[in-house]
Structures are given as C-alpha cells and as structure tokens.
Amino acid sequence: MSTHVCKRCGAVLPDGAIFCPMCGRKQVRERSPKKRGNGQGTILELPNGKYQAVVTLGYYTDEDGKRHRRTRRQTFARKKDAVAAVPELLNAKPVEKTRVTLKELYDRWLPTHRAGKSTLDCYKAAIKYFSPLWHVSIADIDLDDLQECLDECPHGKRTRQNMKAVCGLVYKYGIPRKVIPENLNLAQFLIVEGEASTRRVSFTDAEIEAIKKACGKIPHAEEVYILIYTGFRPSEYLSLTADSYDSALQTLTGGAKTEAGRNRVVTLSPKIVPFVAALAASGGHLIKDPSGKPWTLKGWTEDVFYPVLEAAGISNPVENKRHKYTPHTCRHTFATLMKRVDGADKDKQELIGHASAEMLRYYQDVEIADLRRITDAI
C-alpha cells in the first residue's frame, strides 16, 4: 500500500502518481539533498539567496567542557563559486595563533562575556592600564610584563583587582582557542599590592661584572649585557632592528606601541656601544636566532638568557615555580642603576618608558643631552 499522500488534500496517492487523482495537484518527488563526503565541506544556501562554503577544521573544548566545531567559512553569490572555494578553504594556511596580540584577544573576548554594564565598564577601564602590552604578541608577554603594568597603575587596590580579573578572563578565553602558550593563565600569578608582598630583584654589581666579563667569551652574553643597560621590556628588545640603531647619536629607538613607549629614544651607555654596533652591522633584527630569524621571548629566555647566567656562574634557583632571575630582571636592574645617578625624573621615565612619561611630555621637553648624562653615568 502506498504511503505517499497529496500535500493539498491528503488523499492517498498510487505509487508513481504524478498528479493527485482527487484534486489534480501535481506531485513533486522530494529529493534528499546531495551529501558531500567527509572532508569535502558543506554548501549552505542562505536566506538572502547567497551560498556559503563551510569546512570543518577540527574541534575544541571550551572552558566549560563543551565540545565545539572549529570551521572556516566564505560566502559567494553563486553556488558554483562556493563549491570551487572548498578545496582552497581546506588547504588555506592557518593563522599563527600565538601571534595574536593582547588587545586583539581582548576585543574577541569582550562580546562573549556576559556581565552587567557596571562590571563591563570596570573591565573596560582596567584593561587600559595594560596598554604598554596591547600590541605585543601573547607569546611574547611574560608574567613580569603583566605585573609591571599592574604595579604602575596610578589607582587603588580595587582597580588593580579589576586588572587582574579581566586579564584572567581574557587568558581563560584564549586557552581553549590555542592562543595562549603552554595553556598557562599568567593572571593567576599576578600579585595585587596588599594581597602579598611584591619583591623586585635586580642583578648585583658583582653579577653585572660577571656578565660583562663573559662578553666575547660566552655566546650571546653581550645580548644580556645590552638589555641591562637599555631597560627595554624583553619583548621590545627582541623587536629592535639594525635600523633602530643610530650610530651618529649612539641611540636605540624602539618600544611598545603606546604613547609612553612608541619610538622611545634610549641613549646608549659607552659600555655597550661596541656590542650594539656589532650586532647592527649584520642587518635585520638586532637579536637573531641561529637561523637568522627574530627570537621568540620563550626561545631567547631558554636558549640564551638562562645559559648565559649559568655559564657566567650566576646562581638562578627556581623559587615558587619561577626562576629568581628572568629577562625582566635586566629592566629592574636598569631602573636600579638610574636611581644611583643624578637626573630629572622626567628623563629617567623617558628612558625606561614608564606610562607616567606620557603625561610628563605634555609639560616638559626631553633633551637627548639630558638622557645621555644619565646613561653615561650608570
């Protein structure tokens, strides 16, 4: 017995009937959409009449344990164009996710976070104090970078707690999306003043001398020595190129893409000029890995910084799961050295690129000669 019925009157249709014998309605056989094989993508017809090619790249589990499909999509006016695009979408080179910047990740996270307006306003205000790191790759940000931003916040404990909270949420968002190196939420280690004591360590004079003596004897020791006497953030330092060096003025120009750090001019101590000149002579990035490519912060830390300290006889024990000395120690050391010499605060802040330097520039001029007097003295 036939199981087909007329869509208009509901009468049972004979097998193979093209017209309903009761009402005369022409019957159209329903055809299942043609399925594409696994790994061949899907073509969707959109309500606006356009066609969307969709390919599956894989799956990921979010912070709540739910499994989601990761896809790549592209929309076309014609179906055949969508079909033709599937192989290209499948073979397209994926974006290097670890090069996502902190600001880019925050902008992706914000629309996904459900919270009241007042809470979101607090987070939007708090993230601004991480501005020195906005345009730095997540892969190149270390705990000291984040802690320094938190410590330099000019407001009270509540704002700093909000900074830690929003940073943690952004990192938590990035972990299942494979953009956080080693899936480590650095925000959990941030210390808000009043919660625990913060201890900034610097190299001792004897340790600085040991690194100086290692230059020319231990590979890459001069790279650590330069960082001590320039005060750049490690991520800023690794982004410098030969063009950053002005041999006539004996300066390095670089820094984070913020008003306080952008195109910051650092006069060079006579102690490091020969080393900087030698590195700049080879062109490209000032600090390069063995293949001639720029270092990642993790690579430089593990393959250069730690080995140099060990070879120079500097003890660097692990304390609370972290080494006592990190590349950021060089920046702390530079700040300590500047404290010992005379010079205007505005000039010292200019050299190290503190956020407060932005406001000082509105009221005071910074002269290269003033900066040089400081770096010549340290």
C-alpha positions in Angstrom: 0.0 0.0 0.0 1.3 3.5 -0.9 2.4 5.7 1.9 2.5 8.9 -0.2 -0.3 11.4 0.3 -1.3 14.5 -1.5 0.1 17.6 0.1 -3.1 19.6 -0.8 -6.0 17.3 0.0 -4.3 14.4 1.9 -5.6 11.7 -0.4 -3.5 8.5 -0.6 -1.6 8.5 -3.9 -1.0 5.5 -6.1 2.7 4.5 -6.5 4.4 6.6 -9.1 1.5 9.1 -9.4 2.4 12.5 -10.8 -1.0 14.0 -10.2 -3.4 13.6 -7.3 -6.5 11.6 -8.6 -8.7 13.6 -6.2 -7.7 17.2 -6.6 -5.4 17.2 -9.6 -2.4 18.7 -7.8 0.9 17.9 -9.4 3.1 16.0 -7.0 6.8 16.7 -6.8 9.0 14.0 -5.5 11.1 15.1 -2.6 14.8 14.5 -3.1 17.3 14.4 -0.4 20.0 17.0 -0.7 23.1 15.6 -2.2 25.6 15.0 0.5 29.2 15.8 0.2 31.7 13.3 1.5 33.6 13.7 4.8 36.3 16.3 4.5 34.7 17.8 1.4 33.0 20.7 3.1 29.3 21.8 3.1 27.5 24.3 0.8 24.7 26.2 2.6 22.0 28.3 0.8 21.5 31.4 2.9 18.1 33.3 3.3 19.5 36.2 1.2 20.0 33.8 -1.8 23.8 33.6 -1.5 25.8 30.5 -0.8 28.3 29.8 1.9 31.1 27.3 1.8 31.8 25.7 5.1 34.7 23.4 6.0 35.5 21.8 9.4 39.0 22.3 10.7 38.6 20.4 13.9 37.1 20.5 17.3 37.9 22.2 20.6 36.6 22.1 24.2 35.7 25.4 25.9 36.3 26.4 29.4 33.0 24.8 30.5 33.9 21.4 28.9 31.6 21.7 25.9 32.8 20.4 22.6 32.6 22.8 19.6 33.3 22.5 15.9 36.0 24.8 14.5 35.1 25.9 11.0 36.2 28.2 8.2 33.5 30.0 6.1 33.2 32.1 3.0 30.1 33.4 1.2 29.5 33.7 -2.5 26.8 35.0 -4.8 26.9 31.8 -7.0 26.7 28.2 -5.8 29.4 27.1 -8.2 31.8 29.6 -6.8 31.2 28.3 -3.2 31.8 24.7 -4.4 35.0 25.8 -6.1 36.2 27.5 -3.0 36.0 24.4 -0.7 39.5 23.0 -1.6 41.1 26.4 -1.0 39.4 26.8 2.3 40.5 23.3 3.4 44.1 24.0 2.4 44.4 27.6 3.5 47.4 28.2 5.8 46.1 28.7 9.3 46.8 32.0 11.1 49.7 31.7 13.5 47.5 32.0 16.6 50.3 32.6 19.1 51.0 35.9 17.2 47.6 37.3 18.4 48.2 40.4 20.5 46.7 41.1 23.9 44.4 43.8 22.5 43.2 41.5 19.7 42.3 38.8 22.1 40.6 41.2 24.5 38.5 42.5 21.6 37.4 39.0 20.7 36.6 38.1 24.3 34.6 41.2 25.3 31.5 40.5 23.2 31.3 36.9 24.5 31.4 37.8 28.2 28.0 38.1 30.0 28.0 40.6 32.8 26.2 43.7 34.0 27.0 47.1 32.5 28.8 48.3 35.6 31.1 45.2 35.7 31.9 45.6 32.0 32.7 49.3 32.5 35.1 48.3 35.2 36.8 45.8 32.9 37.0 48.3 30.1 38.6 50.8 32.4 41.0 48.3 33.9 42.3 46.9 30.6 43.6 50.4 29.6 46.4 50.0 32.1 47.8 47.1 30.1 48.2 49.4 27.2 52.0 49.0 27.0 51.3 45.4 26.0 48.3 45.9 23.8 50.2 45.4 20.6 52.6 42.7 21.9 52.1 39.1 20.8 50.6 36.9 23.6 53.6 34.6 23.0 56.0 37.4 23.9 54.3 38.5 27.1 55.6 37.2 30.4 54.5 37.5 34.0 56.8 40.3 34.7 55.3 42.4 31.9 51.8 42.0 33.3 53.0 42.6 36.9 54.7 45.8 35.9 51.6 47.2 34.3 49.6 46.3 37.4 52.2 47.9 39.7 52.3 51.1 37.6 48.6 51.6 37.8 48.1 55.0 39.4 44.8 54.0 41.1 44.0 51.9 44.1 43.6 48.3 45.1 40.1 47.9 43.5 41.3 49.0 40.1 44.3 46.6 40.3 42.0 43.8 41.3 39.9 44.5 38.2 43.0 44.5 36.1 43.9 41.0 37.4 40.3 39.8 36.9 40.0 41.0 33.3 43.4 39.7 32.5 42.5 36.3 33.9 39.2 36.2 31.9 41.0 37.1 28.6 43.6 34.4 29.2 40.9 31.9 30.1 39.1 32.7 26.9 42.3 32.2 24.9 43.4 28.8 26.3 40.8 26.6 24.6 41.3 28.6 21.4 45.0 27.6 21.3 46.4 31.2 21.5 48.0 31.0 25.0 51.4 29.4 25.1 51.5 26.3 27.2 47.9 26.9 28.1 49.1 28.8 31.2 46.9 31.6 32.7 49.6 34.0 33.8 47.0 36.2 35.6 46.7 33.7 38.4 50.2 34.6 39.5 49.7 38.4 39.5 50.0 40.0 42.9 47.9 42.9 43.9 49.6 45.2 46.5 48.2 44.3 49.9 47.5 40.7 49.0 51.1 39.7 49.3 54.5 41.4 49.2 56.0 42.0 45.8 59.7 41.6 45.6 61.6 43.1 42.6 65.1 41.6 42.2 68.0 43.1 40.3 71.4 41.9 39.4 74.1 42.7 42.0 77.2 44.7 40.9 79.2 41.5 41.0 76.7 39.7 38.8 76.7 42.6 36.3 80.5 42.4 36.2 80.4 38.7 35.7 78.1 39.2 32.6 80.4 41.9 31.3 83.5 39.6 31.6 81.5 36.9 29.8 81.0 39.1 26.7 83.1 37.8 23.8 83.8 34.6 25.7 80.3 33.2 26.2 78.0 33.2 23.2 75.3 35.9 23.4 76.5 37.3 26.7 76.6 40.7 25.1 72.8 40.5 24.4 72.1 40.2 28.1 74.6 42.9 28.9 72.9 45.3 26.4 69.5 44.6 27.9 70.8 45.5 31.4 71.9 48.9 30.2 69.0 49.9 27.9 66.0 49.0 30.1 63.8 47.8 27.3 61.0 45.4 28.1 62.2 42.0 26.8 59.5 41.9 24.1 60.5 45.4 23.0 64.2 44.4 22.9 63.7 41.4 20.7 61.7 43.5 18.2 64.6 46.0 17.6 66.3 46.0 14.2 69.5 47.3 12.8 67.6 50.4 11.7 66.8 51.1 15.4 70.4 52.0 15.9 71.7 55.5 15.2 75.4 55.3 15.1 75.8 59.0 14.9 73.8 59.7 18.0 74.6 56.4 19.6 70.9 55.7 20.4 68.4 52.9 20.0 64.8 53.8 19.1 62.0 51.4 19.8 59.5 50.4 22.4 55.9 49.3 22.8 53.2 51.0 20.6 51.9 53.2 23.3 52.2 57.0 23.8 54.7 56.3 26.6 56.8 53.8 24.7 56.4 54.4 21.0 59.6 55.4 19.3 61.3 55.8 22.6 64.9 57.0 22.3 67.4 55.4 24.6 70.8 56.8 24.7 73.5 54.1 25.0 76.0 53.8 27.8 79.6 53.7 26.4 79.8 50.3 28.0 77.5 48.7 25.4 78.0 50.9 22.2 80.6 48.5 20.7 78.3 45.5 21.2 75.3 47.2 19.8 77.3 48.4 16.7 78.5 44.9 16.1 75.0 43.4 16.2 73.5 46.2 14.0 76.2 45.6 11.4 74.7 42.3 10.4 71.4 43.9 9.4 67.9 42.6 10.1 66.8 42.1 13.7 69.3 43.2 16.2 68.9 39.9 18.2 68.5 36.8 15.9 68.3 33.1 16.4 70.8 30.7 14.7 68.7 30.7 11.6 68.8 34.5 11.3 65.1 34.9 12.3 63.9 37.0 15.3 63.8 35.2 18.6 60.5 34.5 20.4 60.7 35.6 24.0 60.5 32.0 25.2 63.2 30.8 22.9 65.6 33.6 23.8 64.9 33.1 27.5 65.6 29.4 27.5 68.3 29.3 24.9 70.2 32.5 25.6 69.4 34.2 28.9 69.4 31.2 31.3 72.5 29.6 29.7 74.4 32.9 29.8 73.7 33.2 33.5 74.7 29.7 34.2 78.0 30.0 32.2 78.8 33.3 34.0 78.5 31.5 37.3 75.3 33.3 38.4 73.0 31.2 40.6 69.4 31.3 39.3 67.4 29.0 41.5 63.7 28.2 40.9 61.5 29.9 43.6 57.8 29.3 43.7 57.9 27.6 40.3 59.8 30.6 38.7 63.5 31.4 38.3 64.8 34.0 40.6 66.2 35.9 37.6 64.2 36.4 34.3 64.8 38.7 31.3 62.7 41.3 33.1 65.4 41.4 35.8 67.5 43.4 33.3 64.8 46.1 33.2 64.7 46.2 37.0 68.5 46.4 37.1 68.5 49.4 34.7 65.9 51.2 36.9 68.1 50.5 40.0 71.2 51.8 38.2 69.4 55.0 37.3 68.5 55.6 40.9 72.1 55.9 41.8 72.8 58.8 39.4 71.6 62.4 39.3 68.9 63.2 36.7 65.4 64.6 36.4 62.6 62.1 36.9 61.1 63.0 33.6 64.3 61.9 31.8 64.6 58.7 33.7 60.9 57.9 33.0 61.6 58.7 29.3 64.5 56.3 29.2 62.6 53.4 30.7 59.3 54.1 29.0 57.0 54.2 32.1 53.4 55.1 31.4 53.7 58.2 33.5 56.1 59.6 31.0 53.2 60.3 28.7 51.8 63.0 30.9 55.2 64.5 31.6 55.7 65.1 27.9 52.8 67.5 27.8 54.5 69.8 30.3 58.3 69.2 29.9 60.6 68.8 27.0 63.0 65.9 26.9 66.5 66.6 25.6 68.9 63.9 24.2 71.7 65.5 26.1 69.9 65.1 29.4 69.3 61.4 28.7 72.9 60.9 27.7 74.1 62.4 31.0 72.2 59.6 32.8 73.3 56.7 30.7 76.9 57.9 30.6 76.9 57.9 34.4 75.4 54.5 35.1 
